[in-house]
Structures are given as C-alpha cells and as structure tokens.
C-alpha cells in the first residue's frame, strides 16, 4: 500500500516551507503520494488549521509541526 502525505500550508509561512523541504527529502528515500493544500483558499480548511499550519497528514491522520 502506498502511503499518502498531505501538507496543509499557506503562503508566507516559513515553517510550511521547512515542512515542504522535509517532505521533499523524504521522497528521495521512499515512495508515497503527495498533495498540498493552501488553507487560505478554502474556508473550511482555514477554520480547521488556521492556527496550526503547517499540518502534515499521513494517510489522513493529522500531524502538526507545532505539537
């Protein structure tokens, strides 16, 4: 089964940039699907993650870089 990694991000977020670099590095070591969403383009995503970006979800499980 191929894992799926989702990054919830926003423009101008330096921690989001760091998370993306870490994901890019991980892609060199293993195979997984990747998708990225800018939370500011979707009101529901913004409501969910506004104070938590970047958020990395692996197979739909949430992992916050801040906690």
C-alpha positions in Angstrom: 0.0 0.0 0.0 1.3 3.4 -1.0 1.1 6.0 1.8 -0.4 9.4 1.2 1.1 12.5 2.7 -0.9 15.8 2.7 0.6 19.2 3.6 -1.8 21.9 4.7 0.1 25.2 4.2 -0.3 28.9 3.4 1.7 31.5 1.5 4.3 33.3 3.5 4.7 30.6 6.2 8.3 29.8 6.8 7.5 26.7 8.8 5.4 25.5 5.9 8.5 25.9 3.6 10.6 23.9 6.1 7.9 21.2 6.2 7.8 21.0 2.4 11.6 20.7 2.3 11.4 17.8 4.8 8.8 16.1 2.7 10.8 16.6 -0.5 13.8 15.0 1.3 11.7 12.1 2.4 10.5 11.5 -1.1 14.1 10.7 -2.1 14.2 7.9 0.5 10.7 6.4 -0.1 7.7 6.3 -2.3 4.4 8.0 -1.3 1.7 10.1 -2.8 1.8 13.8 -2.0 -0.7 16.5 -2.1 -0.6 20.1 -0.8 -3.5 22.5 0.1 -3.3 26.2 0.7 -5.7 26.6 3.6 -6.5 30.2 2.7 -8.3 29.0 -0.5 -10.9 27.0 1.4 -12.9 28.4 4.3 -13.3 25.0 6.0 -9.6 24.3 5.9 -8.8 27.7 7.2 -11.3 27.2 10.1 -9.7 23.8 10.9 -6.0 24.7 10.6 -5.6 28.5 10.8 -3.6 28.5 13.9 -1.8 25.2 13.3 -0.1 25.4 9.9 1.9 23.6 8.7 -0.1 20.4 9.3 1.1 17.2 7.8 -1.4 14.4 7.4 -0.2 10.8 6.8 -2.9 8.5 5.5 -5.4 11.1 6.7 -4.0 11.2 10.3 -3.0 14.6 11.5 0.5 15.6 12.5 1.1 19.2 13.5 4.6 20.5 13.3 3.8 22.6 16.3 2.7 19.8 18.6 
